Amino acid sequence: MTPMIEPDTGFFDPEACDISTFETLIDQTTDLANLPHAAEVQHNVPVYDIAALRDALNVKGSRRQIMAEWAHVLRSGAGIIVLRGAYADTVVLDDATKVYESIIAAEKKANGGGGDHFATAGSNDRIWNSLQKLCETAPGVFLHYFANTAIAAASEAWLGPNYQMTAQINLVHPGGGAQLAHRDYHLGFQTADISADYPAHVHDLSPSLTLQGAVAHCDMPVESGPTKLLPFSQLYLAGYTAWRRDDFRASFEERYIQLPLAKGDALFFNPAVFHAAGANTSPDIHRMANLLQVSSAFGRAMETVDRQKMCVLLYPFAREAQRAATLNPHETAAAIASSAEGYSFPTNLDRDPPKGGLAPETQAAFFARALETGMGADDFAAHLETMRLNQQA
């Protein structure tokens, strides 16, 4: 049964999302017999023993067979895979943990530490762009940390070669509360209204552009709050418009699963899987995971364009057209869309945090806001320059 699309438009209607269709999809079961490379299935999630597969991952033919199985699970199966023992030697994780703890301490001293998209303030410590920060602080540790063929194979299985790695450390302390159920980047980081503005086929495409992962830096029993996951939920195509609804979140809370992880395990999932960090109810486990967000190489424009310069040049003309009413609002919006940057990412989330939602303000949104408030051209140009500087690494 297909989620409801508005008649003759090709768009999902949030009000028409059908919870019974969703629950039919998530009621499926995973059959281990159909997964020849999996060691076992836990709560419908296949678990892969990397110690048994590591040599095969170094041979092109067998590597492709394993990757094809992983891709099938991520797209059409449970949507989640666990790589048991992704790190055969966890010493490098201990080395990286020490570096990350020093970065957390330094950032707390400097600015109070990083915020989070979904967690309650103060319940965790977050390092934005832990990828670059580890490389800058300890390049030798970085080298051995990411010289991991299992992580590389999982990334390539979903995204193909030439993927782009990013990472964020999340350290959840005892007493840290659970997140609300959500989907992730790209469409999951848009507001409900903006998500609904994207055609239905883009909702199907969005999950193929990103892979979500996590490397366990410590043992994570269920009481420490490992990620709550809802297997098969990525199969509901309208989920990006549905996940904020109370009935879908209630279904998630009734049916989610949690998988205990050991230090050195890695977990990957389709970003369209409904998920949320769990509550850390342990008395003494400080749950640290390196959250990997891997992106497709194809998320690039063909030409480099200086959109900031274009905006500065266009703004006085747009103001004059507004005063003279020579363009209607729809025409002005079309001109802005062809010149200003309309997407918040990539950015530096330390300096450019989300505002009023899950994403920072875009050039296009600021351009429209400046026109609405009558901002002067010099102030407009100065703010654009501040935005540029805040986005830099």
Secondary structure, DSSP 8 states (H G I E B T S, - for coil): ----B-TTT--B-GGG--HHHHHHHHT----GGG-TT-SEEETTEEEEEHHHHTTGGGSHHHHHHHHHHHHHHHHHSSSEEEEETS-S-THHHHHHHHHHHHHHHHHHHHHS-B--SSS-TTSEEEETTHHHHHHHH-HHHHHHHH--HHHHHHHHHHH-SS-EEEEEEEEE-TT------B--TTGGGS-HHHHHHS-HHHHHHGGGGEEEEEEESS-B-GGG---EE-TTGGG-TTHHHHTTSHHHHHHHHHH-EE--B-TT-EEEE-TTS-EE------SS--EEEEEEEEE-TT---SS---HHHHHHHHHHHHHHHHHHT-S-HHHHHHHHHTTS-----S--TTTS---SSSS---HHHHHHHHHHHT--HHHHHHHHHHHHHHH--
